[in-house]
Amino acid sequence: MRKRVRCARGTALLVVALLLGWVSSACAEAEETPAGSPPVASEPAGAAPPGASDPVARAEPPAFETPPVLKAGDVLPAALRKGADFRVAPDVHNDGFLNRYQLKTTWGELEVVSTALLRKRVRETAAIRQLEDMSKSEEFAKSVGDAGQGAVRGAVSLVTHPVDTVSSAASGVGKVFSMAKKSITSDEGSDAEDDHWKQVVGYSQTKRDLAKELGVDVYSQNPQLQKALDDMTWAGWSGGMTGGLALAVIPGGVGVAVSVSKNTDLFQRIDVTRPPGTIRDDNRRKLAALGIPSASIDRFIGDSTLSPTEQSVIVVNLEDMEGTEGRAAFVDYAAHAPNRDMASFVVLQSAMYARYHHDEEPIARFEGLGPRLVARTGDGSAVVIHPMDRLYWTEAAGGILASVRSRLDDAPHKRIWVGGSASDRAREALKGDGWELREGVLAELVGD
């Protein structure tokens, strides 16, 4: 048995990733299963019989299966099924890798892909409640009342003529002009960021401050949270109120809002209140210090599907994997995320690999296997990590295993970590192909 060493920092970063909900639904597409997904497959139709060409004979894999409709009561703890402002529909669909939930909140309905993302949405629901309570408090109304009148008139001008207003303001103050020029002319930015004019006039700064105090990701794809943040930011920004001052008038105090999430480690190591352009520049310097080629850095930083927060967490996790070669392969892999779902998946994957590196055994290097990614330990063993909810032995899973089999025959051991669990057929198929399966990795970390 391998010796396991607890690493508080590595584990904390993974818990942060879980709280921010970094996981994807890209693997729902059978013909385009995400890179880095765990190899879990049988020989494709028409392939040679097991053992005909492989150096080690393999057992005949089981027949493929269709994922059943699951019940929320069977797969979720009570705290994630129902709360004051939300409830999860009873039926849960699985695509062979990740669960799909229907989340009904006080403010509407959301489809949520993966249990990790559901945890994020539940915490965001609590944050929305705090924002709504804050907006109705007498203290908040008084704070933004008189002081905000002139700023509100300015805000109206920004909404109706944003470019003209920004140009006029920037031309009068050298420092503001310099910051505005950088904001408008720097890297294109991610799909999750505010419009440039909002960033220039300070609106986005107020929003970032508010999100940090609440303990939520300002670049979250939750439309309900974004609306609540925007509504409160307009009121606070127009009245000259910062995020911290706004939270001071929340009924129950700041501690109530901050307790929505425990991602303090992230906020200590990554200053998410800085402008996104500044964060990207910082990530660029860090990657260069790791010896990542400039072409790989350019692709990674320029990938609009990765938010500044997501890029930063990937960089921090790669920094923590000291001594690991081939980190450029992970950067290239992340830079090719085709959509937001895949970007979220890669971020959580990076955190899980960092946790393996610190708590299990060092990862010697990363290798790209076509569109996929595998880690190697010092003795050449292969490690594949996937934050899935429930693995079923589907045709899509079979195709992944077949695509990497010949590239890993030199590995003395093949280990696969999954975030959730695997069906009996999936376990049988993996064992027959020589894989050592470990289930429940995410549950170990979040305690349910």
C-alpha positions as CSV (number, residue, x, y, z in Angstrom):
1,M,0.0,0.0,0.0
2,R,1.3,3.4,-0.9
3,K,2.1,5.8,1.9
4,R,-0.4,8.7,2.0
5,V,0.7,12.1,3.3
6,R,-1.9,14.8,4.1
7,C,-1.3,18.1,2.4
8,A,-3.6,20.8,3.7
9,R,-2.8,23.2,0.9
10,G,-3.4,20.8,-1.9
11,T,-6.7,19.5,-0.4
12,A,-7.9,23.0,0.3
13,L,-7.4,24.0,-3.3
14,L,-9.5,21.0,-4.4
15,V,-12.3,21.9,-2.0
16,V,-12.1,25.5,-3.4
17,A,-12.6,24.1,-6.9
18,L,-15.6,22.1,-5.6
19,L,-17.2,25.1,-4.0
20,L,-16.8,27.2,-7.1
21,G,-18.3,24.3,-9.1
22,W,-15.6,23.6,-11.6
23,V,-16.9,20.6,-13.5
24,S,-18.1,20.1,-17.0
25,S,-20.9,18.5,-19.1
26,A,-18.8,18.1,-22.2
27,C,-18.5,14.4,-21.7
28,A,-22.2,14.1,-22.3
29,E,-21.5,14.1,-26.0
30,A,-20.6,10.5,-26.8
31,E,-18.7,11.4,-30.0
32,E,-16.7,14.1,-28.3
33,T,-15.9,12.8,-24.9
34,P,-13.6,15.4,-23.1
35,A,-9.9,15.1,-23.2
36,G,-8.5,13.7,-20.1
37,S,-11.5,11.6,-19.4
38,P,-10.8,8.3,-17.7
39,P,-10.0,5.5,-20.1
40,V,-12.9,3.2,-19.5
41,A,-13.7,1.2,-22.7
42,S,-13.9,-2.0,-24.6
43,E,-12.4,-2.9,-28.0
44,P,-14.3,-1.1,-30.7
45,A,-16.4,-3.1,-33.2
46,G,-14.2,-5.0,-35.6
47,A,-11.2,-5.0,-33.4
48,A,-9.0,-8.0,-32.9
49,P,-10.0,-10.4,-30.2
50,P,-8.6,-9.7,-26.7
51,G,-5.0,-10.8,-26.5
52,A,-4.5,-11.2,-30.3
53,S,-2.2,-8.2,-30.6
54,D,-1.9,-6.9,-27.1
55,P,1.2,-8.0,-25.1
56,V,-1.1,-9.0,-22.2
57,A,-4.3,-10.9,-22.9
58,R,-7.4,-9.1,-21.6
59,A,-10.7,-10.5,-20.4
60,E,-13.7,-10.0,-22.7
61,P,-15.4,-6.8,-21.6
62,P,-19.1,-6.8,-20.5
63,A,-21.9,-5.7,-22.7
64,F,-22.5,-1.9,-22.8
65,E,-25.3,-0.5,-20.6
66,T,-27.7,2.4,-20.7
67,P,-27.5,4.7,-17.7
68,P,-30.8,4.5,-15.7
69,V,-32.8,7.4,-14.4
70,L,-31.5,8.0,-10.8
71,K,-33.3,9.4,-7.8
72,A,-32.1,12.5,-6.1
73,G,-32.8,10.9,-2.7
74,D,-30.3,8.1,-3.6
75,V,-27.4,10.2,-4.9
76,L,-27.5,13.4,-2.9
77,P,-27.2,14.3,0.8
78,A,-30.3,16.0,2.3
79,A,-28.5,19.4,2.4
80,L,-28.3,19.4,-1.4
81,R,-31.8,18.1,-2.1
82,K,-33.8,20.9,-0.5
83,G,-33.4,24.2,1.3
84,A,-35.1,27.4,2.1
85,D,-34.9,28.8,-1.4
86,F,-34.3,25.7,-3.5
87,R,-35.2,22.1,-4.2
88,V,-33.9,19.5,-6.7
89,A,-36.4,17.5,-8.9
90,P,-36.6,13.8,-7.9
91,D,-35.4,12.4,-11.3
92,V,-31.7,12.6,-12.1
93,H,-30.4,11.8,-15.5
94,N,-26.9,10.6,-16.2
95,D,-25.0,10.7,-19.5
96,G,-22.7,7.9,-18.6
97,F,-20.3,10.2,-16.6
98,L,-22.1,13.1,-15.0
99,N,-25.5,13.6,-13.4
100,R,-27.9,16.3,-14.6
101,Y,-30.1,18.0,-12.0
102,Q,-33.2,20.2,-12.3
103,L,-32.8,22.9,-9.7
104,K,-35.8,25.0,-8.8
105,T,-35.1,28.1,-6.8
106,T,-37.1,31.1,-5.6
107,W,-35.8,33.0,-8.6
108,G,-36.4,30.4,-11.4
109,E,-35.2,27.0,-12.7
110,L,-31.7,25.9,-13.6
111,E,-30.3,22.8,-15.3
112,V,-27.2,21.8,-13.3
113,V,-24.6,19.4,-14.7
114,S,-22.6,17.5,-12.0
115,T,-22.9,17.2,-8.3
116,A,-19.9,19.5,-7.9
117,L,-21.7,22.3,-9.8
118,L,-24.9,21.7,-7.8
119,R,-22.9,22.4,-4.6
120,K,-21.9,25.7,-6.1
121,R,-25.4,26.6,-7.1
122,V,-26.8,25.8,-3.7
123,R,-24.2,28.1,-2.1
124,E,-24.9,30.8,-4.7
125,T,-28.6,30.5,-3.8
126,A,-27.7,31.4,-0.2
127,A,-25.7,34.4,-1.5
128,I,-28.6,35.6,-3.6
129,R,-30.8,35.5,-0.5
130,Q,-28.3,37.6,1.4
131,L,-28.2,40.1,-1.5
132,E,-32.0,40.3,-1.6
133,D,-32.2,40.8,2.2
134,M,-29.5,43.5,2.0
135,S,-31.4,45.4,-0.8
136,K,-34.5,45.6,1.4
137,S,-32.8,46.8,4.6
138,E,-33.4,50.4,5.8
139,E,-29.7,50.8,6.4
140,F,-28.8,50.0,2.8
141,A,-31.5,52.4,1.4
142,K,-30.2,55.2,3.7
143,S,-26.6,54.5,2.7
144,V,-27.2,54.8,-1.0
145,G,-29.9,57.4,-0.9
146,D,-28.6,61.0,-1.0
147,A,-25.0,60.2,-1.9
148,G,-26.1,58.2,-5.0
149,Q,-28.2,60.8,-6.8
150,G,-25.5,62.3,-8.9
151,A,-23.9,59.0,-9.6
152,V,-27.2,57.5,-10.7
153,R,-27.5,60.3,-13.3
154,G,-24.0,59.5,-14.5
155,A,-24.9,55.8,-14.6
156,V,-27.8,56.6,-16.9
157,S,-25.5,58.4,-19.2
158,L,-23.1,55.4,-19.2
159,V,-26.0,53.0,-20.1
160,T,-27.2,55.2,-23.0
161,H,-23.8,56.5,-24.2
162,P,-21.1,54.3,-22.7
163,V,-18.4,55.0,-25.2
164,D,-18.8,58.8,-25.1
165,T,-19.0,58.9,-21.4
166,V,-15.9,56.8,-20.9
167,S,-13.9,58.8,-23.4
168,S,-14.7,62.1,-21.7
169,A,-13.9,60.7,-18.2
170,A,-10.7,59.1,-19.3
171,S,-9.4,62.2,-21.1
172,G,-9.5,64.3,-18.0
173,V,-7.5,62.0,-15.7
174,G,-4.2,60.5,-16.7
175,K,-4.3,57.6,-14.4
176,V,-7.8,56.7,-15.4
177,F,-6.9,57.0,-19.1
178,S,-4.0,54.7,-18.6
179,M,-6.1,52.1,-16.9
180,A,-8.9,52.5,-19.5
181,K,-6.4,52.0,-22.3
182,K,-5.1,48.8,-20.8
183,S,-8.6,47.5,-20.1
184,I,-9.7,48.2,-23.7
185,T,-6.6,47.1,-25.6
186,S,-5.3,44.2,-23.6
187,D,-6.1,40.5,-24.1
188,E,-9.6,39.9,-25.5
189,G,-10.9,38.6,-22.2
190,S,-13.1,35.7,-21.4
191,D,-16.8,35.2,-22.1
192,A,-17.6,35.5,-18.4
193,E,-16.3,39.1,-18.0
194,D,-18.2,42.4,-17.9
195,D,-18.2,44.7,-20.9
196,H,-15.1,46.9,-21.2
197,W,-17.0,50.1,-20.4
198,K,-18.1,48.6,-17.1
199,Q,-14.6,47.7,-16.2
200,V,-13.3,51.2,-17.0
201,V,-15.7,53.2,-14.9
202,G,-15.3,51.2,-11.7
203,Y,-18.5,49.3,-11.9
204,S,-16.8,45.9,-12.3
205,Q,-14.4,46.6,-9.4
206,T,-17.4,47.2,-7.1
207,K,-18.9,44.0,-8.3
208,R,-15.7,42.0,-7.8
209,D,-15.4,43.4,-4.3
210,L,-19.0,42.4,-3.5
211,A,-18.6,38.9,-4.9
212,K,-15.4,38.4,-2.8
213,E,-17.1,39.4,0.4
214,L,-19.9,37.0,-0.4
215,G,-17.5,34.2,-1.1
216,V,-18.8,33.6,-4.7
217,D,-17.2,33.5,-8.1
218,V,-17.8,36.8,-9.8
219,Y,-17.5,35.0,-13.2
220,S,-20.1,32.4,-12.3
221,Q,-22.3,31.3,-15.1
222,N,-25.4,31.3,-12.9
223,P,-27.7,33.9,-14.4
224,Q,-29.6,34.3,-11.1
225,L,-26.5,35.2,-9.2
226,Q,-25.3,37.5,-11.9
227,K,-28.6,39.4,-11.9
228,A,-28.5,39.7,-8.1
229,L,-24.9,40.9,-8.2
230,D,-25.6,43.4,-11.0
231,D,-28.7,44.8,-9.2
232,M,-26.8,45.3,-6.0
233,T,-23.7,46.6,-7.7
234,W,-25.6,49.3,-9.6
235,A,-27.1,50.5,-6.3
236,G,-23.8,50.3,-4.4
237,W,-21.6,51.7,-7.1
238,S,-24.0,54.7,-7.8
239,G,-23.9,55.5,-4.1
240,G,-20.2,55.2,-3.7
241,M,-20.5,52.0,-1.6
242,T,-17.9,49.3,-1.8
243,G,-18.5,45.6,-1.5
244,G,-17.3,45.5,2.1
245,L,-19.4,48.5,3.1
246,A,-22.5,47.1,1.4
247,L,-22.1,43.8,3.3
248,A,-21.9,45.7,6.6
249,V,-25.6,46.4,6.4
250,I,-26.7,42.8,5.7
251,P,-29.0,41.7,8.5
252,G,-27.0,39.4,10.6
253,G,-23.6,40.9,9.7
254,V,-20.8,40.1,7.3
255,G,-20.1,36.8,8.8
256,V,-23.5,35.4,7.6
257,A,-22.6,36.2,4.0
258,V,-19.1,35.0,4.1
259,S,-20.2,31.7,5.5
260,V,-21.9,31.0,2.2
261,S,-18.5,29.5,1.1
262,K,-15.2,28.5,2.6
263,N,-13.0,29.3,-0.3
264,T,-10.6,31.5,1.8
265,D,-7.6,29.7,0.5
266,L,-8.4,30.8,-3.0
267,F,-8.9,34.4,-2.0
268,Q,-5.7,34.4,-0.1
269,R,-3.6,33.1,-3.0
270,I,-5.5,34.7,-5.9
271,D,-6.7,38.3,-5.6
272,V,-9.9,37.9,-7.5
273,T,-10.7,41.6,-7.0
274,R,-8.0,42.7,-9.4
275,P,-9.0,43.7,-13.0
276,P,-9.1,40.6,-15.3
277,G,-6.3,42.0,-17.5
278,T,-4.0,42.3,-14.5
279,I,-4.8,38.7,-13.5
280,R,-4.0,37.5,-17.0
281,D,-0.7,39.3,-17.0
282,D,0.2,37.8,-13.6
283,N,-0.7,34.3,-14.9
284,R,1.4,34.9,-18.0
285,R,4.4,35.7,-15.8
286,K,3.9,32.7,-13.6
287,L,3.6,30.3,-16.5
288,A,6.8,31.7,-18.1
289,A,8.6,31.1,-14.8
290,L,7.5,27.5,-15.0
291,G,9.2,27.2,-18.4
292,I,6.0,27.0,-20.4
293,P,6.7,27.9,-24.1
294,S,5.4,31.3,-25.1
295,A,3.2,29.8,-27.8
296,S,1.4,27.6,-25.2
297,I,1.0,30.6,-22.9
298,D,-0.5,32.7,-25.6
299,R,-3.1,30.0,-26.4
300,F,-3.9,29.5,-22.8
301,I,-4.3,33.2,-21.8
302,G,-6.1,33.9,-25.1
303,D,-8.7,31.2,-24.5
304,S,-12.0,33.1,-24.0
305,T,-13.7,30.0,-22.5
306,L,-11.5,30.2,-19.4
307,S,-12.4,32.9,-16.9
308,P,-9.7,34.8,-15.1
309,T,-10.5,32.8,-11.9
310,E,-10.3,29.5,-13.7
311,Q,-7.0,30.3,-15.4
312,S,-5.6,31.4,-12.0
313,V,-6.6,28.2,-10.3
314,I,-5.0,26.1,-13.0
315,V,-1.8,28.1,-12.7
316,V,-1.7,27.8,-8.9
317,N,-2.2,24.0,-9.1
318,L,0.5,23.7,-11.7
319,E,2.8,25.8,-9.5
320,D,2.1,23.5,-6.6
321,M,3.2,20.4,-8.6
322,E,6.8,21.2,-8.1
323,G,9.1,18.9,-10.0
324,T,6.5,17.7,-12.5
325,E,7.7,17.7,-16.1
326,G,5.5,18.3,-19.1
327,R,3.2,20.9,-17.4
328,A,3.1,22.5,-20.8
329,A,1.1,19.5,-21.9
330,F,-1.5,20.4,-19.3
331,V,-1.5,24.0,-20.4
332,D,-2.0,23.0,-24.0
333,Y,-4.8,20.6,-23.0
334,A,-6.6,23.4,-21.0
335,A,-6.2,25.9,-23.8
336,H,-8.2,23.7,-26.2
337,A,-11.3,23.7,-24.0
338,P,-14.0,24.0,-26.6
339,N,-16.7,25.4,-24.3
340,R,-17.4,26.7,-20.7
341,D,-18.4,23.2,-19.6
342,M,-15.1,21.7,-20.6
343,A,-13.2,24.7,-19.1
344,S,-14.8,23.9,-15.7
345,F,-14.0,20.2,-16.1
346,V,-10.3,21.0,-16.7
347,V,-10.0,23.3,-13.7
348,L,-11.4,20.7,-11.3
349,Q,-9.1,18.1,-13.0
350,S,-6.1,20.3,-12.3
351,A,-7.0,20.5,-8.7
352,M,-7.4,16.7,-8.4
353,Y,-4.1,16.0,-10.1
354,A,-2.4,18.5,-7.6
355,R,-4.0,16.6,-4.7
356,Y,-2.7,13.3,-6.0
357,H,0.7,14.8,-6.4
358,H,0.8,15.9,-2.8
359,D,-1.2,13.3,-0.9
360,E,-0.5,10.1,-2.9
361,E,2.7,10.1,-4.8
362,P,4.6,12.7,-7.0
363,I,3.5,13.0,-10.6
364,A,6.7,12.9,-12.7
365,R,5.3,14.2,-15.9
366,F,2.2,14.8,-18.0
367,E,1.8,13.3,-21.5
368,G,-0.6,14.3,-24.2
369,L,-2.3,11.3,-25.9
370,G,-3.9,13.0,-28.8
371,P,-6.8,15.0,-27.4
372,R,-6.4,13.3,-24.0
373,L,-4.1,13.7,-21.1
374,V,-2.4,11.2,-18.8
375,A,0.0,11.6,-15.8
376,R,3.0,9.4,-15.2
377,T,4.6,8.6,-11.8
378,G,8.3,8.0,-11.3
379,D,8.1,4.3,-12.2
380,G,6.2,5.0,-15.4
381,S,2.8,4.1,-14.0
382,A,-0.1,5.8,-15.7
383,V,-2.6,7.9,-13.7
384,V,-5.9,9.2,-15.0
385,I,-8.2,11.4,-12.9
386,H,-11.8,12.2,-13.8
387,P,-14.3,14.2,-11.6
388,M,-17.3,12.1,-12.7
389,D,-20.4,11.5,-10.7
390,R,-21.2,7.9,-11.8
391,L,-19.4,5.9,-14.5
392,Y,-21.5,3.5,-16.6
393,W,-20.1,1.1,-19.2
394,T,-21.3,2.9,-22.3
395,E,-20.1,2.9,-25.9
396,A,-18.6,6.3,-25.3
397,A,-16.6,5.0,-22.3
398,G,-15.5,2.1,-24.3
399,G,-14.1,4.3,-27.1
400,I,-12.0,6.2,-24.6
401,L,-10.3,3.1,-23.3
402,A,-9.6,1.8,-26.8
403,S,-8.1,5.1,-27.9
404,V,-5.4,5.1,-25.2
405,R,-4.8,1.3,-24.7
406,S,-1.8,0.9,-27.0
407,R,-0.1,4.0,-25.6
408,L,-0.1,2.8,-22.0
409,D,1.0,-0.9,-22.4
410,D,4.4,0.1,-21.1
411,A,3.0,1.2,-17.7
412,P,3.7,-1.1,-14.8
413,H,0.5,0.1,-13.2
414,K,-2.6,1.9,-14.5
415,R,-4.6,3.8,-11.9
416,I,-7.8,5.7,-12.4
417,W,-9.4,8.0,-9.8
418,V,-13.1,8.9,-10.2
419,G,-14.9,11.6,-8.2
420,G,-18.0,9.5,-7.6
421,S,-18.7,5.9,-8.3
422,A,-18.8,3.3,-11.1
423,S,-21.3,0.6,-12.1
424,D,-20.6,-3.0,-11.7
425,R,-20.0,-3.4,-15.4
426,A,-17.7,-0.4,-15.5
427,R,-15.7,-1.9,-12.6
428,E,-15.5,-5.2,-14.4
429,A,-14.4,-3.6,-17.7
430,L,-11.7,-1.6,-16.0
431,K,-10.4,-4.5,-14.0
432,G,-10.3,-6.7,-17.1
433,D,-8.2,-4.1,-18.9
434,G,-5.7,-3.8,-16.0
435,W,-6.9,-0.6,-14.4
436,E,-6.8,-0.1,-10.6
437,L,-10.0,1.9,-9.8
438,R,-10.4,4.2,-6.8
439,E,-13.9,5.7,-6.3
440,G,-15.4,8.4,-4.1
441,V,-12.4,10.8,-4.2
442,L,-14.6,13.9,-4.1
443,A,-16.8,12.6,-1.3
444,E,-13.7,12.0,0.8
445,L,-12.8,15.7,0.5
446,V,-16.2,17.2,1.1
447,G,-17.3,14.8,3.8
448,D,-20.5,13.4,2.3
